[in-house]
């Protein structure tokens, strides 16, 4: 019995050593930790000259993943998520607008659980151990294999594997965007009372307004996506003041994401053309066959430019939709 226990201990120790030696195994632990652990803390998001503090509470209750984010700066805002379903309570003047969204890669769940999608685009390297939010964190560098994505530096909690900090950097090593915990504690409770919004009885609560739109069904093709990127979602947005829906197509390499917005150009509209940079975000506007195409992403300029120029359209039928 003693020998069997000793053998099991040796195997466990060997796996831990292997995880320390293999950056991909360390990243795998980090990907699952953000979704499986119960924790609460405050993180700060910085992009260019903008900074925002957010309080987060996360719990995995028998496989049901619940998160509440409370924005601590500026206008009051609360974001609730259950899995990939997101509900936002956004204070606007004397009312609170309730918005529904689908989420992708919210901090600290920034890494996909299937890391195979990253291995063709990045090389993973172990770095030093640093202190973040009072905890020891292992640095793991994700070095891009081409110019279509940024360098990514990950800080993974040594004890639990939780992602505690992440930075996006350009090829010169300049930090473009950073997000990380300033306070962090693990929760040992199954109480779900925190998973509800703070109701202000002096304000009116309304859902996003429903609008009658002309829905133009269109086929589009992006013939030459940058290497490693693939389409992961397609969302139709109803925008106040617009008579047609705005289509959003989302592409990702597993961690970096790019959104392409498409809408027909109406007579009298002035189309947008050109390129703009806001912190880590590159924006490219193009006009293709009477459609406005705007591509936005926290990726290098050449990524959004290639996607914006690679779109072709085939217009079909027009119908009326009530959403």
MOPEMO-V233770 format. One line per field, one symbol per residue. ss: DSSP state (H for helix, E for strand, L for the rest). psi: psi as a letter, one per 40 degrees, with the letter a starting at -180 (. if undefined). burial: I if it has 9 or more other ideal C-beta (glycine too) atoms within 8 Angstrom, else O. A space follows every 50 residues. Layout:
ss = ???
psi = ???
burial = ???
This chain:
ss = LHHHHHHHHHHHHHHHHHHHHLHHHHHHHHHHHHHHLLEEEEEEEEELLE EEEEEEEEEEELLEEEEEEEELLLLLEEEEEELLEEEEEEEELLEEEEEE EELLLLLLLLLLLLLHHHHLLEEEEEEEEEEELLEEEEEEEEEELLLLLL EEEEEEELLLLLEEEEEEELLLLLEEEEEEEEEEEELLLLLLLLLLLLLL LLLEEEELLLLEEEEEEEEEEELLLLLLLEEEEEEEELLLLLLELEEEEE EELLLLEEEEEEEELLLLLLLLLEEEEELLEEEEEEEELLEEEEEEELLL HHHHHHHHHLEEEEEEEEEEEEL
psi = dddddddddddddddddddddhddddddddddddddihiiahihhhhbei ihhhhhhhhhgfehhhhhhhheiahhhhhhihbehhhhhhhhbeihhhih ihihfihefdiidgededdedihhhiaihihhfeihhhhhhhhieaeeii hhhhhhhddeehheiiihiaeeehhdiihiidihiiigiehedegiihhh eeihhiihhiihihhhhihihhdgiiheiiheihhhhhhheieiihhhhh iieddiihhhhhiihiheihihiaiihgbehhhhhihhfeihhhhhigii ddddddddeehiighbihihih.
burial = OOOOOOOOOOOOOOOOOIIIOOIIIIIIIIIIIIIOIIIIIIIIIIIIOO OIIIIIIIIIOOOOIIIIIIIOOOOOIIIIIOOOIIIIIIIOOOIIIIOO OOIIIIIIIIIIOOIOIIOOIIOIOIOOOOOIIOIIIIIIIIIIOOOIII IIIIIIIOOOIIIIIIIIIIOOOOOIIIIIIIOIOOIOOOOOOOIOOOOO OOIOOIOOOOOOIIIIOIOIOIOOIIOIIOOOIOOIOIOOOIOIIIIIII IIIIIIIIIIIIIOIOOOOOOOOOIOOOIIIIIIIIIIOOIIIIIIIIII IIIIIIIIOIIIIOOOOOOOOOO
